[in-house]
């Protein structure tokens, strides 16, 4: 595939596939002809995997399927993967591999009258597009600050959220302000949607009533209470 081909739009690419099909070329032949030979070409195809289906009303299903197969083969050959945030990136080791290098940026921030040092690590979990912000006491040993009694406070955040807020400095200030007002969860959910019940950033209701047993369990408890009451009455006589 030439550099000229990389500049083709999705429509032009599908049109080319359809032309080859109309010429009688077998799908396998077309796939072989158009398979990428470089990483840039593979990214071109991988990033369009989720886009081809949008053209089903314009191009035949066979052309769409061929395009999707080329995209999938390109990603497989060059070890690319599509993250949850929709970006196509190089596939890394399985699991929640984290970036253990030095922070991408470090800057001071005044929170509630206390100065803290914010250590920002972009792509802390590269496979998930997740960054890390670490609010650290600048003192040695660490002293409590407005966000933490221990002097250490950290949060994971999708990289898109950091960029949407204007960068790590702006996001760090907004998050700290929301946390101090007791509105951290609503602030996060404005960008990420409702948090799962298992997310540690989710505020759990206090004094939640304990669930009451029902059905078979309720009957067993009632029978045990009845038996215990009979035994206690027997001991009185």
Secondary structure, DSSP 8 states (H G I E B T S, - for coil): --HHHHT--HHHHHHHHHHHHHTT--HHHHHHHH--SSHHHHHHHHTTTTTGGGGTTTS-HHHHHHHHHHHHHHHHHTTEEE-TTS-EEE--SSS-----S--SEEEEEEETTEEEEEEEEEEEEGGGTEEEEEEEESSSS---BTTBSSSEEEEEEEHHHHHHTTSHHHHHHHHHHHHHTT-HHHHHHHHH-S--TT-TTS---TT-------HHHHHHHHHHHHHHHHHHHHHT-
